[in-house]
Amino acid sequence: MFEKVLTFLVLGLGEGALISAVGLGVVLTFRGSGVVNFATGAMAMYASYVYSDLRVNGDLFLPPLPGVPTKIHFGGPLSFWPATMVSLLVAAVMGVAFHLLIFRPLRHAPVLAKVVASIGLMLTLQAIVVHRFTGNVAPDVNEILPSTSFHLFGAVVPWDRIVLAVIVVVAAAALWAVYRFTRFGLATQAAAENEKGAVLLGFPTDLLAGANWVLGSVLAALIGILVRGIIPLEPNLLTLLIVPALAAALTGGFASFGITVAAGLAIGMLRSLVVFLETLSWWPKSGGTPIPGVGEALPFVVIALVMVVRGRSLPTRGAVDAGRLPFVPRPIHLARGTAIWGVACAVALLTLDFGWRGAIINSLTGTLLVLSFVVITGWVGQISLAQLALAGVAGFTVSKLAHDHGVPFPLAPLLAALVAAGVGVVAALPALRVRGVNLAVVTLAAAVTLEEMGFKNTAISGGSAGALVPSPSLFGVRFGPTNHFLFGSDKIPTAGFGLALLLIVVLMCVLVANLRRGATGRRLLAVRSNERAAAGVGIDVGRTKLLAFGLAAFVAGIGGALIGYKIQALSADSYDVFASFSLLAAAYLGGITSVNGAVVGGLLTTGGVSFYFLQRYVGVGPEFQFLIGGLGLIVTVVLNPEGIAGATRESASQFGALLARRRGRRRREALPEAAV
């Protein structure tokens, strides 16, 4: 037993070293620029694919942009050192480019904008790799680190894990020395603690930030290269290592290199140990198989413990200007706008072909999910990355209620949404102690935990058959996506389900709009603006936050339940965490502070109306959806933080003001001279 435990702990050093390296990259970018870079794992993944392609094909692949070559050919496969140098150079260039083009323009932006930009960057890098490599498989290359092993206390210990862990520890020690004894390191630390003071002292904060971005990118890339052969290389796996890496960085306070590495190695070793423990007879089981996702849940446990112990002492960076959040408009002309959107959508559902019907239905469900982001992020300023996971809670709950226990529509989706609201309130408890990017870290870890432990549990997901959801019916009339409807063709999905979905979406949009216009909406906005000031005028900030999380989770739950009725056989992929990122992208693109923005965001969701139009009439395939979404999100955050709805509102306001000035000038010109 001891030998096996030791073996698995050592095997976990490989993943632990990669987690630590990504965590070090997160710490470096935070210390240098105040950005918690959610794309650090994706940057390591990208560099690893670059290295593999250079070693096997001698190609340096480039982003798929119009009019730009897709690769640079070096005449043949490169050996280790040239391929490594080129890959690290690419990583360094990426660090400089990301700083100059994305995060330097956002240096005075609120935390929300920086988080959203890093998520857009993550989506973009992953989309480039997926587009370049068919089947998401990188070319096979020989292992870099020694593949031999030795015996320790009777256990077989592989050398590559030991060497990789030593490299990361040495890197952490070197970084500690640089930041402790060099002028560059001391200046970076001064800027991290008080950027205003650093500017007054004459430190080049932009140059410091760029240098730290380069260091973080190169370090993550180096470990991503060295880990080839130790763990499988595929986009999702390396990209989602940001979750345990954030747990490690958070444990180190986004400042300590040593604690970050120790926490990362410990998480990797414990996750490996869980793999062994799952084989033992006493390990808890569900449906005859070990409970899944325990190893993936470890980062959430670590983050929760850190939140409880440290709470409000978690680090924030003293920026020169905190920036302002996007404007929250008060809904006007609600009845007219609802009627126009509703009638147009109903006519489209009844007259267009089944392809358009499917896209409209996807946009309608997307509107509900985006609407939940409007409530929690747009109106309260709480950055939640768990909204699709909460929708999944409702989706699998409606399967149990409707399929297993025969609970009818609409009672089943309402109960499922209430369950999601309860889970959302529990997930909101950390928001009572932290906010901003720290809350984004917590909710991301919670979303991954729900997916791995809940949605991949066969007792919940239904195994290979999926979690079944019967067609909804009311007064004996079935109106699911596969049921016959009086109008339109019978090709799936039929118009009846779309019309029922439209009615629910309109109702939820009206309710949320009225919430914004009432006293509750004013309390939510007061908390977003200034929590201390809100508390000073008698608002219970904690209760208001919990209410907001519960309401947002309820709206997401309604959307998740309707996704269940639409798909009718749910799986963990139905509520994938990457889809949650794309939903946040759609919410910000549409305008995350208004109901109109939610409608526009619904049109921009994956599989929605906008992407169906691009696919059908422009020839843009579905493989470009994440790329377009990621790039669009980055451009929107940098150039137009109000989103499409905000830009439209501002343009309409300016046009109205121009017309008013012209009418005033004409009236003055029409007046008699004596009157003038």
N, C-alpha and C positions, 0 to 999 in steps of 0.2 A: 504493500500500500504506500509506504513512504517513498519508494523509488518511483512509483507512478505519479504521485503528487509532485515530486521534485521535477520529474521529466516534463509534466504539463506546465508547471510554473516557468521553467526555462524556455519551453516552446513559446510561451506567451511574451517573452522578451522581444521577439521580432515585431509583433503588432504593437507592443508597448512602446518600443523605440519609435515606430512610425507615429503613434499618437503623441509621444513627447515632442517629436520634431515639428509636427503640425502645431502643437501647443506653443512651442517656442516661436514659430512664425507668427502666431496670433499675438503673443506678448510683444514681439518686436514691432509689429505694425501699430499696436495700441500705444506703446511707449513713444513711438515716433510721431504718430499722427492722430491719436485718439480714436482710431477706427478699429472696431472688433471685426476682423475680416472673416466673414462666413465662407469665403471662397478659397481659404488657404488650402484645404484638402483638395479642392478641384485644381488648384495650381500645381500641387504635387502630382496629381493624377495626369495632368496635361504634360508635365515634364517627363514623366515616366513613359508616356506614349511616344513623345518626341524621341527619346533615347532608343526605344525599341525599334521604331521605324528606321532610324539612322543605322542601327546595328544590322538589321536584316535587309533593308532595301536601299540604304544610302539616300533616303528621301527625307527632307525637312518639310513636313506638311504645314500649309498656311491656312488661315481662316478662309472659308468659302465665300469670298466677296466678289461682286460683279466686276469683270474686267481685270482681275488679279489672278496670276497663276496659282494653282492649288498646291504646288510643291516646288521645291528646289532640289534637283538631283545632283549628288556629289560624285557620280561616275561609278558607284559601287558601294557595297556595305562598308561602313567605317568600323575600325577597331575600337576597343574600349575607351582609350583616352580621348581621341578626337570626338567620338560620339558624346562622351561625358562633357567635354568642354563646350561643344556646340549647345548641348541641352542646358547647361548652366548659364551660358550666354543668353539663350532664349528666355530663361527664367529671370535673369537680371533685366533684360529689355522689357519683359512683362511688368516687373515691379516698377520701373521708371514710368512706363506708359500708363499703368493704372493710377499711379500717383498724380501724374501731370494732367491726364485727360479726365479722370473721374473724381478722385478724392481731394485733390487740391482745390478744384472749384467748389467742393462741398465743405471746405474747412470751417466755414461759419454757419453751416446748415444744422438743423436739429438732428438728434440722434436717429430719429425715424428715417430721414433721408439717407444717412450713411448705411444703416442696416439694409434698407431696400436696395441701395446701389450695390452692396456686396453680394446680396442674393441675386440680383440681375447679372452680376459678373459670374457667379457660380453657374447659373443656368446657361450663360453664353459659352463658357469653357466646356461644360459637359456636352452641349449641343454640337459644338465643333468636333469634338472627339467622336461622338456617336455618328455624326455625318461622315466622318473620314473613314472610320473602320466599320465595315459591314459586320453586323452581329455583335458589335461592341467588343471584339476580341483583338487584343494587341498581338503583334508578331512575337513568336517564341524566341527568347534569347537565352544564352547560357547564364547560369547563376554567377554573380560577381563575387560574393563572399564565399569562403571555404565551406564545402558541403560535408566535410568529415565531422566526426564526433569523438567524444571521449567519455569515460565512465567516471561518475562521481557518486560515491555512496551507493554503488550498485545501479545507478540510473544512467541512461544514455543521454548525454548532453551534446546537442549540436553546436559546433563552433560558430556558425553564422549568426545565431541569435546573440551569443556572447559578444562577438565583434561589433554587431550593430548597436547593441546597448552601450558598449564602451565608447563608440563613436559619438553617440548622442550625449553621453555624460561629459566627454571631453569638450564637445561643442558648447554645452551649457557652462562649463568651467571657463572656457575661453571668452564667452560672451559676458560672464560675470566680471572677468578681469578687465575687459574692454570698457564696460560701463561703470566700473568702479575706479579705474586709474587713468583713463585717457580723457582728454578734453572733449572729444566727440561724445563719449559716454556720459560725462558729467553734464554737458550741455543738453543732451537728450533727456536726461533725468530731470533737469531743471525745467525744460519745456513741458514735460509730462505732468509735473506737479503744479506749475503755474505758467501757462503760456504767455499770459500778459507780462509777467515779470521777465520772462526770457526775451520777449520782444524789446522791452525797455532796456535790457542789458546788451542788446545788439546781437543776440544769437540768431543765425539764419534758420529759422524754424522750418521753412519750406525745404531747404537743403537737408536738414536733419531728418525730416519726415521721409523724403525721397530715399536717403541712404538706408533708413530702417526698412523701407519697403523692399529695397533690393536685397538686403541681408535676409529678411524673412522669406522672400521668394526663392533665393538661392538655397537656403537651408532646407526648406520643404522639398525643393526639387532634388537635392542631393540624396536625401533619404528616400524619396520616391524612386530614384534610380537604383540605389543600393538594395532596396527591398525586393527587386525583381527576382522571382524564384522562391521567395519566402512566403508571400501571400498572393492569392490570385489577383490579376490586374483586370479590373473592369470598372467602368465609370462610377456606378452607384456606390460601390464598396469604398473606394478611396475618397470620394467626395463626402460621404456621410461619416467618415472618420473625424470630421469637424466636430461632431457631437461629443465623443469622449475627449477630444483635444480641447474643446471649450471647457469641459469639466476640469481637466488638468490645469488649464490656464486660470480658471476661476479660483481653483484651490490655491494657486500661487498668487492670487490677487492681481492678475494681469501685470505682475511686476517681477516676481522672483523666478529666475531661470531654474534654480536648483529644485524648488518645491514643485514647479511645473513638470520637470523631468521625473521626479520621484513619483508624483501622482500619475503621470502617464504610464510609466513602467508598471506601477501597481495595478492600474486598471487593465492593462494588457495581460498581465499575469493572472489576475483574477478571472478575466473572461476566458482564458485558456483553461484554468482550473475548473470552471463551471462545465466545460465540455466533458471533462473526465467525471465529474460528480453526477452528471446526467445519466451515466451508464450504471450507477449503483442502484440497488434495489429499493433503498429508502427514499430516493429522490421523488418529490411529488410528481404525480402524473395526471394527465387529463386525456380522457379517451384512450387510455392504454399507452400513451406515449408521454415522455417527459414534457413538463410545462415549458413551452418555448420562450425565447426572448429574455431569459434571466440575465445572461451576459450583456445583452444590449441595454438592459435596464440599469446596470451598474452606474453609468454616468449620471442618470437621473437621481439615483440615491446619493451619489457624491455631491451633486449640485444642491440637492435639497438640504443635506447636512451643512454644507457651507453657508447656505442662505440662513439656516436657523442659527448657526453659531455666530456669523458675522453680520448678517442683516444689513443695516444701513451703513456699515463701515466699508462695504464694497466700494472699489475705487471708482471715482469719476475724474475726468480730466478737466483742468481749468482752462477753458478755451477763451480766446479773445472775445468772441461773440457767439452766443448760443444759437442765434438764428430764430426764426419763427416757424411755427407749424402752419400747414396750409389753411386758408380761410374756410370757415364753416358757414355756408349760406343758410338763410332761413327759407324754408320751402314757400314758394308763392305760386299762385295759379295751379294749385294741386289738382283740382277737379278737371280743369281743361287739359293739363299735361297727361293725367292718368287716362282720360278718355282717348286722347290722340294715340298714345302708345298702345293702349289696350285694343282699340279698334284696328289699328294697323297690323298688330301682331295676329289678331284673330282672323283677319282677312287673309293674311299670308299663310296661316296654318290651313285654311280651308281651300285655298286656290293653288298654292305652289305644290311641286312634286315632293315625294317622300324624302329626297335628299335634303331639301330645304327644311322640311318639317323636322328632321332629325337635328339639323343645326340649330333651329329655333328652340327646340326642346333643350338642347345642351346649353344654349345661352340663358334660358329661363332658370334652369337649375343653378347655373353659374351665377346668375343675378342674386339669388338667395344667399349663396355662400359669400359673394363679394359684399352683400349687404351686412353680413355679420362683421366683416372687417371695418365697414363704415362706423358701426356702433362702437366697437371696442377700441379701434386704432384711430379712426378719424375724429371721433367725438370725445374720447377720454384720453387719447395719447398713449394707451397701453399697447405695446408691440407684442402681439400674440401670433405665434407660428403654429398653433394647434387647432385652428378652426376646422380644417378638413378632418382631422382626427376626431374632433367632437361630432362632426357630421357622420363619421363612421360609427361612433357609438350609437347614434340614433338609427343608422341604417341596419346594423346587426340586431339592434333591439326590436325594430319593426319586423324583422324576419322571425324572431322568436315569438313575438306577439301575434302576428298575422298568420304565419304558416304553422307554427307549433301549437298555438292556443286558440286560433280562430278569432282573434279580436278584430272587429270590422273596421273599415274606413268610415269616418276620419278619426275614430278614437285611437287606433293604433299609432298613426304618425304623431298625434298630439302627445300621447304618453311617451313615445320614444323621444320626442323633442324635450319633454320635461326631464327625462333621464339624462339627456345630453346637457341640459341646463344645470342639473345637479353636479355632474362631473365637471362642468365648466366652473362652477363656484368653488369646488375643491381645488381645481387647478389654479384658481385665482388667489388662493391664500398667500403664495409668495409675493403677490402684488401689494400686499399690505406692508411689506418690508422693503421691497425693491421696486424699481421701475426702469424704464429705458431699455438699454441693451441687455442688462442683466435679466430682465423679465423675458426678453426674446430668447435668451439662452435656456431659461427654465422651460418655456413653452415648447421650444424645439425638442428638448430632451424628453418632455412629457409626450409629445406626439410620436416620437420614435418608440418610446416604451409602450404606448397604447397599440401601435401597429405590430410590434414584435411579440408582445406578450398576449395581446388580446385578439387582434384581427388574424394573426397567424396560428392561433389556437384552434385545432380542428373541432373542438367542442363548440366554438363560437362560429367559425367560418364554414363549418359543414364539410370540410375535407375537399375532395376532388369535385364533388357535385356543387359546392358552393352553398352559401346561406340563401335558401329559396325565399322569395317574396311573391305571394299570389297577386293577381291583378286586382286593383281596387274596384269596389262596387258600391253602389248606393241605391237603395230601394230596388234591389234586384238587377240593376243595370250595371254591367261591367264596362269600364272605360280605361283599361290598361293599354299599353302601347301595341299589344298584339290583338286587341279586340276590334270587331267590326264597328264602324261608325257610319251614320247616315250620309255624311258628305265626305268628299275626297275619296281617294283610292284606299284599298285595304292593305297596301304595302306598308310594312313596318317602318317607322312607328305611325300609327293611325292618328287622325286629327283629334279624336275624342280625348285622348290622354293629354295632348298639347293644350286643348282648351281648358281642361280641368286644372292643369298646371299653371296656365296663364291666370286663371281666376285666383289661385292661391298666391301667386307672386304679386299680383296687383294688390290683394288684401294686405300682404305683409309690407309692401312698400308704403301703402297708405298709413298703416299703423306706425311704422318707423318714422315717417315724415311727421305725423302728429306728435310722436314722442319728442322729436326735435323742437317742435313749436311750443311744447308745454313746459311746466315747471321742472319736470325730470330732466328734460334736455338742457335747460339752463344750468342745473346742478352738474350734469356731466361735463359741460363746457367749462364751468368754473374750476372743476378739478383738473381738467386738462391744462388750463391756463396757469394756475398757481395753486398747488395743494395747500400751502400754508395760508394763503389769503382766503381760500374757500373755507378752511376750518375756522378762520377768524370770524367769518360771517355766519357761523352756526351750521355749516354743512358737514355731515358725518362722512368724511372722506373714505374711510374703510368700507362703510356700508354702501356708498355710492359706487365704489369700484366693484364690489361683489355683485351689486345689482347689474352693472354694465356687463360684466363677464357672463352672468346668468342670462341676460337678454340676448347678448350676442351668440351665446351657445345655443339658446332656444331657436334663434333664426337659422343658425347653421344646422341644427338638428332637423328642422323642417326640410331644409334642402337635402340633408343626408338621407332622410326617410324617402323623399321623392326620388332620389337617385336609386334607392332600393326598388321602388315600384317600376322605375324605368328599366333597370338592368335585369331584375327578377332573379338573378343568381349572383350574389355578392361574393367577393374574395378580398384579400388584403390589398390587391392591386387597385381595387375600386376607390380606395382612399389613401393612395400612396403619398408619402411625405413630399416627394418632388412635385406632385400635383398641387400640394398646398403652397409651395413656393410660387408656382405659376399663377395660382389664384391671387396671392398677394401682389404679384406683378400686374395682373389684370385690374385689381382694385386700385392700385396707385396710378396705372395708366389712365383708367377711366376717370378718376377723381375720388379719392378715398374719404372725402368729407361730406358727400351729399348722396341723396337717393338717386338723383340723375346720374351721378358718377357710377353708382352700382349698376344701373341699367346699361350704361356704356361699357363698364367692365364686364358685364355678362356677355355682351356682343364680342368681347375680345378673349373670352376664355377658350381653352383648348377644345377644338371640335365645334366651336360656336360659329355664329354667322360670318364673322369677318374672315376666319380661317377657311371656312367652306367656300366663301367667295374667292379667296386667293387661290385655293386649290382647283376650283372648277373653271375659273375664267382667266387666271393669270398663270396657272401651271406651277404654283409653289406647292411642293409636296408636304405631307404632314411631318416629315423629318425636319423641316425648317421651322416648325412652330415654336420650339423652345428657343431656337436661335433668334427668331424675330422677337419673341417675347422678352428675352434677356436683353438684347440690344435696345429694344424700344423702351424697356424699363430704365436702363442706364441713361439714355438720352432724355427721357422725361424727367428723371430726378435732377439731372444737371441743368437742363434748359427750361423746364416747365413743371415745377413741383406741384402746381395746382391740378395737373392732369388735363385730359381732354375736355371734361365737363367744365372745369374751372376756366380753361382757355376760351371755350365757347361762351361761357357766362360773361367773361371779361370783354370779349369782342362785342357781344350783344350790348353790354353796358356802354362801351365806347361809341358804338353805332347809334344807340339811342341818344346819347349826349350830343353827338354830332347833328342828328336830326333836330334836336331841341334848339341848338344854337342857330341852325339855318332858319327854323320857323321864327325864332325871335328876331333875327336879322330882317326877314321878309316883313314882319309886322312893323318893325321900326321904319323900313323903307316905304311902307304903304301909308304911314301917318302923314297928315298935312304938315307943312313946314312950321306953321304956327304952333301946332301941338308939340313939335320937337323943341 
